[in-house]
Amino acid sequence: HTIKHSRKNWPLGILKGEDCTGIALVEGLPDFLAMHQFIIGENLRRKVGPVAMLSSSCDIAADAIHRFIGKNVRIFPHQDVPGIDAAERWQKQLMEAGVKHLDSFNFRAIEVEPETQLKDLCDFNQQRGAGQPTINILENLAI
């Protein structure tokens, strides 16, 4: 994506995700790597495909949007203005494309230590430590 004429609007991982019933859509490479960890940990490698948009400023590429049709999609947006705006744009695109089910994960609903805020999936992954209750972030996505 840094090569001349490349585009950040191509959803990284979508080609592998075509064989899955669910898509976990994240923003940025660190969240993409963290999502792989969750998918492996929840034993959903063949059911949920990790997909990343590498910039909140991009819409999903028009020539890739059809690859989401008929899928269950969960967006894991960054909890800042650009991330929330991007998630809203992507939701609109995906609904118009014809996804089977679409929802968005709310990091603000997760209890963390006082004075701590979860910005994204990577933050969530770092905050959940040994002895913390397990939260199945991919629940119902692989149906």
N, CA, C and O of each residue as an XYZ file, in Angstrom:
572
protein
N       0.805     -1.218      0.000
C       0.000      0.000      0.000
C       0.841      1.273      0.000
O       0.293      2.374     -0.039
N       2.122      1.139      0.042
C       2.968      2.336     -0.011
C       3.671      2.473     -1.353
O       4.421      3.425     -1.570
N       3.435      1.537     -2.244
C       4.021      1.605     -3.581
C       3.234      2.624     -4.405
O       2.020      2.754     -4.247
N       3.917      3.330     -5.267
C       3.276      4.335     -6.121
C       2.067      3.724     -6.839
O       2.149      2.627     -7.392
N       0.964      4.440     -6.819
C      -0.316      4.071     -7.438
C      -1.085      2.987     -6.691
O      -2.132      2.543     -7.163
N      -0.590      2.556     -5.547
C      -1.353      1.577     -4.785
C      -2.496      2.292     -4.068
O      -2.516      3.518     -3.959
N      -3.451      1.488     -3.580
C      -4.634      2.070     -2.954
C      -4.837      1.477     -1.556
O      -4.689      0.272     -1.351
N      -5.171      2.327     -0.623
C      -5.459      1.833      0.726
C      -6.928      1.450      0.866
O      -7.350      1.033      1.944
N      -7.709      1.582     -0.191
C      -9.128      1.268     -0.061
C      -9.435     -0.210     -0.331
O     -10.589     -0.625     -0.225
N      -8.432     -0.995     -0.673
C      -8.642     -2.433     -0.844
C      -8.648     -3.089      0.533
O      -7.687     -2.926      1.285
N      -9.706     -3.828      0.888
C      -9.781     -4.486      2.195
C      -8.815     -5.677      2.274
O      -9.038     -6.725      1.668
N      -7.764     -5.484      3.020
C      -6.722     -6.495      3.178
C      -7.312     -7.766      3.787
O      -7.934     -7.712      4.849
N      -7.124     -8.907      3.125
C      -7.612    -10.183      3.633
C      -8.945    -10.621      3.055
O      -9.398    -11.730      3.338
N      -9.584     -9.784      2.255
C     -10.927    -10.125      1.771
C     -10.915    -11.345      0.850
O     -11.895    -12.089      0.813
N      -9.845    -11.562      0.117
C      -9.812    -12.735     -0.767
C      -9.850    -14.031      0.034
O     -10.528    -14.981     -0.356
N      -9.131    -14.077      1.144
C      -9.177    -15.258      2.032
C     -10.531    -15.355      2.721
O     -11.026    -16.454      2.975
N     -11.135    -14.199      3.026
C     -12.418    -14.164      3.716
C     -13.584    -14.641      2.884
O     -14.654    -14.920      3.424
N     -13.400    -14.739      1.577
C     -14.497    -15.172      0.710
C     -14.992    -16.570      1.044
O     -16.164    -16.872      0.817
N     -14.139    -17.426      1.573
C     -14.518    -18.797      1.908
C     -15.160    -18.907      3.289
O     -15.551    -20.001      3.697
N     -15.273    -17.801      4.009
C     -15.802    -17.807      5.374
C     -17.245    -17.298      5.401
O     -17.672    -16.560      4.513
N     -17.987    -17.704      6.435
C     -19.351    -17.193      6.592
C     -19.351    -15.839      7.289
O     -20.296    -15.066      7.138
N     -18.296    -15.544      8.054
C     -18.201    -14.285      8.786
C     -16.955    -13.503      8.426
O     -15.922    -14.067      8.066
N     -17.078    -12.184      8.534
C     -15.959    -11.273      8.298
C     -15.825    -10.365      9.520
O     -16.798     -9.744      9.946
N     -14.626    -10.290     10.075
C     -14.317     -9.355     11.162
C     -13.532     -8.210     10.536
O     -12.357     -8.365     10.206
N     -14.183     -7.062     10.375
C     -13.593     -5.914      9.695
C     -12.991     -4.951     10.711
O     -13.695     -4.413     11.566
N     -11.685     -4.741     10.608
C     -10.969     -3.860     11.531
C     -10.318     -2.724     10.758
O     -10.272     -2.727      9.528
N      -9.816     -1.753     11.512
C      -9.100     -0.628     10.928
C      -7.639     -0.690     11.357
O      -7.340     -0.669     12.551
N      -6.742     -0.765     10.405
C      -5.314     -0.701     10.691
C      -4.644     -2.054     10.844
O      -5.280     -3.049     11.194
N      -3.360     -2.067     10.578
C      -2.579     -3.300     10.632
C      -2.456     -3.884     12.046
O      -2.567     -5.102     12.187
N      -2.230     -3.075     13.113
C      -2.157     -3.676     14.451
C      -3.444     -4.408     14.836
O      -3.385     -5.482     15.436
N      -4.602     -3.842     14.500
C      -5.867     -4.512     14.803
C      -6.044     -5.760     13.938
O      -6.621     -6.749     14.391
N      -5.559     -5.722     12.709
C      -5.616     -6.880     11.817
C      -4.840     -8.049     12.429
O      -5.318     -9.183     12.434
N      -3.655     -7.767     12.938
C      -2.856     -8.808     13.581
C      -3.525     -9.305     14.862
O      -3.534    -10.507     15.127
N      -4.088     -8.388     15.661
C      -4.786     -8.785     16.884
C      -5.996     -9.657     16.557
O      -6.283    -10.615     17.275
N      -6.707     -9.330     15.475
C      -7.880    -10.126     15.103
C      -7.484    -11.554     14.745
O      -8.210    -12.496     15.064
N      -6.349    -11.721     14.089
C      -5.865    -13.083     13.819
C      -5.744    -13.870     15.120
O      -6.122    -15.040     15.179
N      -5.224    -13.235     16.147
C      -5.056    -13.895     17.442
C      -6.409    -14.319     18.020
O      -6.544    -15.425     18.542
N      -7.406    -13.440     17.926
C      -8.734    -13.780     18.442
C      -9.359    -14.923     17.648
O      -9.950    -15.831     18.232
N      -9.235    -14.884     16.334
C      -9.822    -15.922     15.489
C      -9.187    -17.281     15.786
O      -9.887    -18.289     15.881
N      -7.881    -17.307     15.931
C      -7.203    -18.559     16.267
C      -7.597    -19.013     17.670
O      -7.866    -20.194     17.888
N      -7.631    -18.078     18.623
C      -7.987    -18.409     20.000
C      -9.403    -18.935     20.151
O      -9.679    -19.743     21.038
N     -10.302    -18.479     19.289
C     -11.695    -18.923     19.350
C     -11.961    -20.060     18.358
O     -13.110    -20.442     18.137
N     -10.897    -20.592     17.767
C     -10.962    -21.728     16.847
C     -11.952    -21.487     15.699
O     -12.812    -22.323     15.423
N     -11.817    -20.337     15.040
C     -12.728    -19.967     13.959
C     -12.004    -19.702     12.639
O     -12.516    -18.971     11.791
N     -10.836    -20.281     12.459
C     -10.026    -19.998     11.265
C     -10.737    -20.244      9.950
O     -10.513    -19.504      8.992
N     -11.558    -21.226      9.873
C     -12.237    -21.531      8.614
C     -13.616    -20.885      8.533
O     -14.305    -21.018      7.521
N     -14.022    -20.191      9.586
C     -15.367    -19.618      9.629
C     -15.392    -18.097      9.600
O     -16.321    -17.504      9.051
N     -14.380    -17.457     10.187
C     -14.340    -15.988     10.252
C     -13.048    -15.501      9.606
O     -11.953    -15.930      9.970
N     -13.195    -14.616      8.658
C     -12.037    -14.052      7.975
C     -11.686    -12.680      8.516
O     -12.549    -11.803      8.559
N     -10.438    -12.467      8.934
C     -10.016    -11.133      9.356
C      -9.780    -10.261      8.122
O      -9.088    -10.663      7.186
N     -10.360     -9.073      8.137
C     -10.222     -8.144      7.016
C      -9.917     -6.768      7.592
O     -10.510     -6.363      8.592
N      -8.993     -6.053      6.961
C      -8.595     -4.736      7.473
C      -8.667     -3.671      6.390
O      -8.259     -3.878      5.248
N      -9.196     -2.537      6.790
C      -9.052     -1.311      6.015
C      -7.865     -0.600      6.650
O      -7.828     -0.406      7.865
N      -6.901     -0.214      5.830
C      -5.670      0.350      6.380
C      -5.732      1.850      6.613
O      -4.750      2.460      7.037
N      -6.883      2.444      6.336
C      -7.053      3.867      6.608
C      -8.526      4.155      6.844
O      -9.385      3.624      6.140
N      -8.821      4.988      7.823
C     -10.204      5.375      8.084
C     -10.709      6.372      7.048
O     -11.913      6.616      6.963
N      -9.820      6.939      6.274
C     -10.229      7.961      5.299
C     -10.748      7.361      3.997
O     -11.249      8.093      3.144
N     -10.640      6.045      3.826
C     -11.042      5.401      2.572
C     -12.388      4.701      2.694
O     -12.730      4.155      3.743
N     -13.145      4.729      1.601
C     -14.293      3.848      1.460
C     -13.763      2.486      1.023
O     -12.626      2.374      0.567
N     -14.588      1.460      1.164
C     -14.211      0.137      0.675
C     -14.224      0.185     -0.855
O     -15.169      0.695     -1.457
N     -13.186     -0.341     -1.467
C     -13.058     -0.312     -2.925
C     -14.293     -0.904     -3.594
O     -14.780     -1.964     -3.200
N     -14.789     -0.209     -4.603
C     -15.978     -0.656     -5.328
C     -15.792     -2.042     -5.926
O     -16.743     -2.822     -5.979
N     -14.576     -2.363     -6.377
C     -14.341     -3.665     -6.983
C     -14.115     -4.771     -5.943
O     -13.839     -5.911     -6.315
N     -14.227     -4.455     -4.663
C     -14.101     -5.457     -3.600
C     -15.395     -5.644     -2.829
O     -15.568     -6.662     -2.159
N     -16.295     -4.696     -2.909
C     -17.492     -4.707     -2.053
C     -18.359     -5.944     -2.280
O     -18.986     -6.432     -1.339
N     -18.406     -6.456     -3.499
C     -19.233     -7.637     -3.779
C     -18.749     -8.879     -3.029
O     -19.500     -9.842     -2.875
N     -17.519     -8.859     -2.572
C     -16.973    -10.008     -1.856
C     -17.549    -10.150     -0.440
O     -17.334    -11.169      0.216
N     -18.275     -9.141      0.027
C     -18.918     -9.181      1.343
C     -20.363     -9.683      1.269
O     -20.964     -9.974      2.302
N     -20.918     -9.785      0.078
C     -22.334    -10.146     -0.092
C     -22.612    -11.507      0.533
O     -21.868    -12.467      0.334
N     -23.707    -11.563      1.298
C     -24.131    -12.810      1.926
C     -23.353    -13.200      3.172
O     -23.569    -14.284      3.716
N     -22.455    -12.345      3.635
C     -21.629    -12.645      4.814
C     -22.210    -11.984      6.068
O     -22.946    -11.001      5.990
N     -21.863    -12.546      7.209
C     -22.073    -11.879      8.494
C     -20.843    -11.017      8.725
O     -19.720    -11.522      8.704
N     -21.041     -9.726      8.946
C     -19.909     -8.806      9.098
C     -20.020     -8.082     10.434
O     -21.077     -7.560     10.789
N     -18.915     -8.060     11.163
C     -18.832     -7.261     12.390
C     -17.674     -6.291     12.222
O     -16.545     -6.688     11.936
N     -17.976     -5.012     12.406
C     -16.959     -3.968     12.325
C     -16.437     -3.693     13.731
O     -17.211     -3.600     14.684
N     -15.125     -3.565     13.849
C     -14.461     -3.244     15.111
C     -13.828     -1.861     14.949
O     -12.628     -1.755     14.694
N     -14.633     -0.798     15.095
C     -14.132      0.549     14.789
C     -13.248      1.124     15.887
O     -13.402      0.808     17.067
N     -12.328      1.969     15.473
C     -11.572      2.760     16.442
C     -12.557      3.710     17.107
O     -13.483      4.206     16.465
N     -12.356      3.958     18.387
C     -13.277      4.792     19.155
C     -12.828      6.253     19.156
O     -12.698      6.878     20.208
N     -12.595      6.776     17.962
C     -12.313      8.197     17.794
C     -13.180      8.683     16.638
O     -13.818      7.876     15.961
N     -13.209      9.981     16.408
C     -14.102     10.530     15.383
C     -13.826      9.935     13.999
O     -14.772      9.509     13.336
N     -12.570      9.889     13.534
C     -12.345      9.292     12.209
C     -12.763      7.816     12.136
O     -13.311      7.378     11.125
N     -12.510      7.062     13.187
C     -12.868      5.647     13.207
C     -14.366      5.426     13.194
O     -14.864      4.552     12.484
N     -15.086      6.214     13.974
C     -16.552      6.090     14.023
C     -17.165      6.539     12.695
O     -18.097      5.909     12.197
N     -16.642      7.625     12.123
C     -17.123      8.072     10.812
C     -16.882      7.011      9.747
O     -17.753      6.746      8.918
N     -15.701      6.406      9.770
C     -15.379      5.364      8.797
C     -16.325      4.177      8.948
O     -16.833      3.656      7.954
N     -16.562      3.752     10.178
C     -17.453      2.616     10.421
C     -18.847      2.908      9.879
O     -19.485      2.021      9.311
N     -19.322      4.122     10.044
C     -20.643      4.487      9.521
C     -20.662      4.428      7.997
O     -21.638      3.957      7.415
N     -19.596      4.901      7.338
C     -19.518      4.831      5.872
C     -19.474      3.388      5.403
O     -20.172      3.010      4.462
N     -18.642      2.576      6.070
C     -18.513      1.176      5.683
C     -19.822      0.425      5.896
O     -20.192     -0.420      5.082
N     -20.528      0.731      6.994
C     -21.824      0.093      7.240
C     -22.793      0.391      6.105
O     -23.495     -0.497      5.622
N     -22.824      1.638      5.691
C     -23.716      2.031      4.594
C     -23.349      1.270      3.322
O     -24.227      0.723      2.655
N     -22.075      1.228      2.984
C     -21.630      0.504      1.799
C     -22.004     -0.980      1.877
O     -22.498     -1.558      0.909
N     -21.764     -1.580      3.030
C     -22.003     -3.011      3.185
C     -23.489     -3.349      3.155
O     -23.877     -4.367      2.581
N     -24.320     -2.519      3.759
C     -25.765     -2.748      3.721
C     -26.283     -2.636      2.292
O     -27.100     -3.449      1.859
N     -25.812     -1.637      1.565
C     -26.216     -1.477      0.169
C     -25.742     -2.641     -0.692
O     -26.403     -2.996     -1.668
N     -24.609     -3.235     -0.345
C     -24.061     -4.357     -1.099
C     -24.872     -5.632     -0.881
O     -24.959     -6.474     -1.774
N     -25.465     -5.773      0.304
C     -26.277     -6.949      0.582
C     -25.632     -7.978      1.489
O     -25.706     -9.179      1.229
N     -24.989     -7.501      2.571
C     -24.461     -8.462      3.537
C     -25.625     -9.150      4.237
O     -26.732     -8.613      4.296
N     -25.369    -10.331      4.762
C     -26.414    -11.104      5.447
C     -26.773    -10.461      6.789
O     -27.945    -10.260      7.105
N     -25.752    -10.150      7.556
C     -25.943     -9.515      8.873
C     -24.780     -8.558      9.095
O     -23.651     -8.837      8.693
N     -25.059     -7.436      9.731
C     -24.022     -6.432      9.988
C     -24.216     -5.854     11.370
O     -25.322     -5.460     11.742
N     -23.123     -5.806     12.139
C     -23.159     -5.106     13.415
C     -21.786     -4.515     13.693
O     -20.841     -4.689     12.924
N     -21.705     -3.814     14.809
C     -20.471     -3.119     15.163
C     -20.154     -3.414     16.619
O     -21.046     -3.393     17.467
N     -18.898     -3.686     16.910
C     -18.471     -3.976     18.276
C     -18.266     -2.660     19.028
O     -17.670     -1.721     18.500
N     -18.761     -2.602     20.260
C     -18.669     -1.386     21.061
C     -17.633     -1.575     22.174
O     -17.911     -2.210     23.191
N     -16.455     -1.024     21.971
C     -15.398     -1.142     22.982
C     -15.724     -0.358     24.240
O     -15.218     -0.681     25.315
N     -16.550      0.655     24.130
C     -16.904      1.476     25.302
C     -17.768      0.718     26.298
O     -17.866      1.116     27.459
N     -18.394     -0.366     25.863
C     -19.246     -1.153     26.747
C     -18.440     -2.116     27.632
O     -18.998     -2.754     28.525
N     -17.161     -2.214     27.388
C     -16.313     -3.132     28.153
C     -15.752     -2.411     29.374
O     -15.210     -1.310     29.275
N     -15.893     -3.050     30.511
C     -15.385     -2.464     31.745
C     -13.872     -2.629     31.808
O     -13.344     -3.726     31.629
N     -13.191     -1.528     32.064
C     -11.739     -1.527     32.230
C     -11.417     -0.732     33.490
O     -12.304     -0.167     34.131
N     -10.149     -0.700     33.828
C      -9.735      0.046     35.015
C     -10.106      1.527     34.865
O     -10.137      2.056     33.753
N     -10.388      2.193     36.000
C     -10.702      3.624     35.929
C      -9.586      4.404     35.228
O      -8.412      4.042     35.317
N      -9.959      5.452     34.549
C      -9.029      6.315     33.806
C      -8.453      5.635     32.561
O      -7.524      6.153     31.941
N      -9.002      4.481     32.201
C      -8.536      3.769     31.015
C      -9.655      3.752     29.991
O     -10.810      3.499     30.333
N      -9.326      4.018     28.753
C     -10.291      3.929     27.668
C      -9.735      3.029     26.587
O      -8.548      3.079     26.267
N     -10.598      2.214     26.033
C     -10.196      1.359     24.939
C     -10.445      2.090     23.637
O     -11.574      2.478     23.336
N      -9.386      2.277     22.867
C      -9.516      2.970     21.588
C      -9.826      2.005     20.457
O     -10.523      2.360     19.506
N      -9.306      0.774     20.557
C      -9.447     -0.151     19.443
C      -9.192     -1.583     19.909
O      -9.009     -1.835     21.100
N      -9.182     -2.505     18.971
C      -8.993     -3.918     19.279
C      -7.629     -4.196     19.887
O      -7.501     -5.042     20.772
N      -6.629     -3.499     19.423
C      -5.276     -3.690     19.954
C      -5.225     -3.287     21.443
O      -4.625     -3.990     22.256
N      -5.848     -2.169     21.789
C      -5.946     -1.758     23.200
C      -6.669     -2.822     24.023
O      -6.229     -3.186     25.113
N      -7.781     -3.314     23.486
C      -8.553     -4.343     24.174
C      -7.700     -5.584     24.418
O      -7.726     -6.161     25.505
N      -6.953     -5.985     23.412
C      -6.096     -7.159     23.514
C      -5.030     -6.970     24.590
O      -4.717     -7.912     25.317
N      -4.472     -5.777     24.700
C      -3.457     -5.498     25.710
C      -4.042     -5.405     27.111
O      -3.381     -5.776     28.081
N      -5.269     -4.916     27.233
C      -5.899     -4.736     28.537
C      -6.384     -6.040     29.153
O      -6.383     -6.195     30.375
N      -6.794     -6.964     28.316
C      -7.306     -8.222     28.876
C      -6.119     -9.078     29.280
O      -5.340     -9.527     28.440
N      -6.001     -9.289     30.542
C      -4.862    -10.042     31.067
C      -5.303    -11.329     31.710
O      -6.484    -11.679     31.690
N      -4.367    -12.019     32.269
C      -4.665    -13.265     32.973
C      -5.637    -12.980     34.106
O      -5.500    -11.985     34.818
N      -6.606    -13.846     34.268
C      -7.583    -13.693     35.330
C      -8.762    -12.814     34.938
O      -9.734    -12.726     35.688
N      -8.700    -12.166     33.787
C      -9.821    -11.352     33.318
C     -10.869    -12.257     32.674
O     -10.525    -13.271     32.068
N     -12.156    -11.892     32.802
C     -13.180    -12.711     32.165
C     -13.002    -12.703     30.643
O     -12.623    -11.691     30.054
N     -13.278    -13.826     30.034
C     -13.159    -13.940     28.585
C     -14.390    -13.334     27.934
O     -15.518    -13.592     28.356
N     -14.171    -12.535     26.914
C     -15.259    -11.957     26.147
C     -15.143    -12.506     24.732
O     -14.129    -12.315     24.061
N     -16.187    -13.185     24.287
C     -16.186    -13.749     22.940
C     -16.597    -12.653     21.964
O     -17.786    -12.419     21.749
N     -15.619    -11.991     21.382
C     -15.891    -10.858     20.494
C     -16.406    -11.283     19.123
O     -16.876    -10.453     18.344
N     -16.315    -12.578     18.832
C     -16.752    -13.081     17.524
C     -18.032    -13.894     17.624
O     -18.404    -14.583     16.674
N     -18.710    -13.824     18.764
C     -19.928    -14.588     19.002
C     -20.951    -14.343     17.894
O     -21.203    -13.203     17.505
N     -21.534    -15.434     17.395
C     -22.570    -15.432     16.369
C     -22.101    -14.954     14.994
O     -22.919    -14.843     14.082
N     -20.847    -14.678     14.824
C     -20.360    -14.181     13.535
C     -20.159    -15.317     12.537
O     -20.243    -15.099     11.328
N     -19.895    -16.519     13.024
C     -19.595    -17.652     12.144
C     -20.829    -18.491     11.804
O     -20.698    -19.567     11.220
N     -22.006    -18.018     12.156
C     -23.233    -18.789     11.907
C     -23.588    -18.746     10.439
O     -24.588    -19.335     10.029
